[in-house]
Amino acid sequence: MNAIPNNVAGFWLSEKLDGVFCRWTGTAYQTRNGHRLTPPAWWLVSMPPVMLDGELWNHRGGFDELVSAIQRKRNPWEGVSFQVFDMPILRVPFEQRIAALGRLQLPEHCHLLPHRVCDGRDDLDSTEVEIVAAGGEGCVLRAPGSFYRPGNFTKIKRIYPDLNRSQLDS
């Protein structure tokens, strides 16, 4: 895990989903280790012919349920979505990759993971508290203008669900 930069103002901020990393190769879904996944046929319909990085996800706190859904034969992948967060094939800064993702027509089960510019450390801390309090895992920071490289981001998972903002300040 990368260290949190001293000044996070201007970094791109998104939620760290507790799901299964997945890459759409343009023709198939595969895991981080390159294992091919076998989603139902309807998951392949209308997928764009470009490489996408994302997370198979169902809801906050639902990791075990997610794994069960993608492994079972009956009603496979029901309630699962593909949360797209990057387009690794493009050798351009992050902002341009996100803009390109926004122009794609994606099927109903695919969603672009929202990213926004972080206002600074207080913004990062309060966002993380909100996400964790709602059952999420944490945040992800990406440097402005950063080019795609695996692991070229910072995961923020410091806060426990029972911690509130007043405890952060003490």
C-alpha positions as CSV (number, residue, x, y, z in Angstrom):
1,M,0.0,0.0,0.0
2,N,1.4,3.4,-1.0
3,A,1.9,6.1,1.7
4,I,-0.7,8.8,1.8
5,P,0.7,12.0,0.2
6,N,1.1,15.0,2.6
7,N,-1.0,17.2,0.3
8,V,-3.9,15.4,-1.2
9,A,-5.6,18.5,-2.6
10,G,-6.2,17.9,-6.4
11,F,-5.9,14.1,-6.2
12,W,-8.7,12.0,-7.6
13,L,-10.8,10.4,-4.9
14,S,-13.1,7.4,-5.1
15,E,-14.5,4.7,-2.9
16,K,-12.5,1.6,-2.3
17,L,-14.9,-1.2,-3.1
18,D,-14.8,-4.5,-1.3
19,G,-15.2,-6.7,-4.3
20,V,-13.2,-8.8,-6.8
21,F,-10.9,-7.1,-9.2
22,C,-11.8,-7.9,-12.7
23,R,-10.5,-6.9,-16.2
24,W,-12.6,-6.9,-19.3
25,T,-10.1,-7.7,-22.0
26,G,-12.4,-6.6,-24.8
27,T,-13.6,-10.2,-25.3
28,A,-13.6,-11.8,-21.8
29,Y,-13.6,-11.2,-18.1
30,Q,-10.5,-12.2,-16.1
31,T,-9.2,-12.0,-12.6
32,R,-6.0,-10.1,-11.4
33,N,-4.1,-13.4,-11.9
34,G,-5.4,-13.9,-15.4
35,H,-7.9,-16.6,-14.7
36,R,-10.8,-16.4,-17.1
37,L,-14.3,-15.9,-15.5
38,T,-17.4,-17.4,-16.9
39,P,-20.3,-14.9,-16.5
40,P,-23.7,-15.6,-17.9
41,A,-24.1,-14.9,-21.6
42,W,-26.1,-11.7,-20.9
43,W,-23.0,-10.2,-19.2
44,L,-21.1,-10.3,-22.6
45,V,-23.8,-8.6,-24.6
46,S,-23.1,-4.9,-25.5
47,M,-19.7,-4.9,-23.8
48,P,-17.3,-2.5,-25.6
49,P,-14.3,-4.0,-27.5
50,V,-11.8,-2.2,-25.2
51,M,-9.9,-3.2,-22.1
52,L,-11.4,-2.0,-18.8
53,D,-10.4,-2.4,-15.2
54,G,-13.0,-2.6,-12.6
55,E,-14.4,-4.4,-9.6
56,L,-17.1,-7.0,-9.5
57,W,-19.3,-5.7,-6.7
58,N,-22.8,-6.1,-5.2
59,H,-23.1,-3.8,-2.2
60,R,-21.2,-2.6,0.8
61,G,-20.4,-5.4,3.2
62,G,-21.5,-8.0,0.7
63,F,-18.1,-9.6,-0.3
64,D,-19.1,-13.2,0.8
65,E,-22.4,-12.9,-0.9
66,L,-20.6,-11.6,-4.1
67,V,-18.2,-14.5,-4.2
68,S,-21.2,-16.9,-3.7
69,A,-23.1,-15.2,-6.5
70,I,-20.3,-15.5,-9.1
71,Q,-19.5,-19.1,-8.2
72,R,-23.0,-20.6,-8.1
73,K,-24.7,-22.2,-11.1
74,R,-28.3,-21.1,-10.3
75,N,-29.1,-17.5,-11.0
76,P,-25.4,-16.7,-11.6
77,W,-24.2,-13.2,-11.1
78,E,-27.6,-12.0,-10.0
79,G,-27.2,-8.6,-8.2
80,V,-23.6,-8.3,-9.3
81,S,-22.3,-5.2,-11.2
82,F,-19.0,-4.4,-12.9
83,Q,-17.8,-1.1,-11.4
84,V,-15.4,0.3,-14.0
85,F,-12.6,2.5,-12.7
86,D,-9.9,2.7,-15.4
87,M,-9.1,2.1,-19.1
88,P,-5.5,0.7,-19.0
89,I,-5.1,0.5,-22.8
90,L,-4.9,4.3,-23.1
91,R,-1.4,5.8,-22.5
92,V,-2.7,9.1,-21.4
93,P,-3.2,10.9,-18.0
94,F,-5.9,9.7,-15.7
95,E,-8.2,12.6,-16.5
96,Q,-8.2,11.7,-20.2
97,R,-8.9,8.0,-19.4
98,I,-11.8,8.9,-17.2
99,A,-13.2,11.2,-19.9
100,A,-12.9,8.3,-22.5
101,L,-14.7,6.0,-20.1
102,G,-17.5,8.5,-19.8
103,R,-18.0,8.4,-23.6
104,L,-18.5,4.6,-23.7
105,Q,-21.9,3.0,-24.0
106,L,-22.0,0.3,-21.3
107,P,-24.6,-2.3,-20.6
108,E,-26.9,-2.1,-17.6
109,H,-24.7,-4.2,-15.3
110,C,-21.7,-1.9,-15.8
111,H,-21.2,1.4,-14.0
112,L,-18.5,4.0,-13.9
113,L,-17.1,4.3,-10.4
114,P,-17.4,8.0,-9.5
115,H,-14.2,9.9,-9.0
116,R,-13.9,13.5,-7.8
117,V,-11.2,15.9,-7.0
118,C,-10.2,15.9,-3.3
119,D,-10.2,19.3,-1.6
120,G,-7.5,18.3,0.9
121,R,-6.9,16.2,4.0
122,D,-10.1,17.2,5.8
123,D,-12.1,16.3,2.7
124,L,-10.3,12.9,2.5
125,D,-10.8,12.2,6.2
126,S,-14.5,13.1,6.3
127,T,-15.2,11.1,3.1
128,E,-13.5,8.1,4.5
129,V,-15.5,8.4,7.7
130,E,-18.8,8.6,5.7
131,I,-17.9,5.6,3.6
132,V,-16.8,3.4,6.5
133,A,-19.8,4.4,8.6
134,A,-22.1,3.3,5.8
135,G,-20.4,-0.1,5.6
136,G,-17.8,0.6,3.0
137,E,-14.1,-0.2,3.0
138,G,-12.3,3.1,2.5
139,C,-11.0,5.4,-0.3
140,V,-8.6,5.4,-3.2
141,L,-6.5,8.3,-4.3
142,R,-4.9,8.8,-7.7
143,A,-2.4,11.5,-8.5
144,P,-3.6,14.1,-11.0
145,G,-2.0,13.6,-14.4
146,S,-1.0,10.0,-13.5
147,F,-0.4,7.4,-16.3
148,Y,-1.7,3.9,-16.0
149,R,0.5,1.5,-14.1
150,P,-0.7,-1.4,-11.9
151,G,-0.7,-0.2,-8.3
152,N,-0.3,3.5,-9.3
153,F,-2.8,4.6,-6.6
154,T,-3.1,4.8,-2.9
155,K,-5.7,2.8,-0.9
156,I,-6.9,4.5,2.2
157,K,-8.2,1.9,4.8
158,R,-7.4,3.4,8.2
159,I,-10.7,3.9,9.9
160,Y,-12.9,1.3,11.7
161,P,-16.7,1.5,11.4
162,D,-17.2,2.4,15.1
163,L,-14.9,5.4,14.8
164,N,-16.6,8.8,14.4
165,R,-15.4,12.2,13.3
166,S,-14.9,13.5,16.9
167,Q,-12.6,10.5,17.6
168,L,-10.5,11.3,14.5
169,D,-9.9,14.8,15.8
170,S,-8.6,13.7,19.2
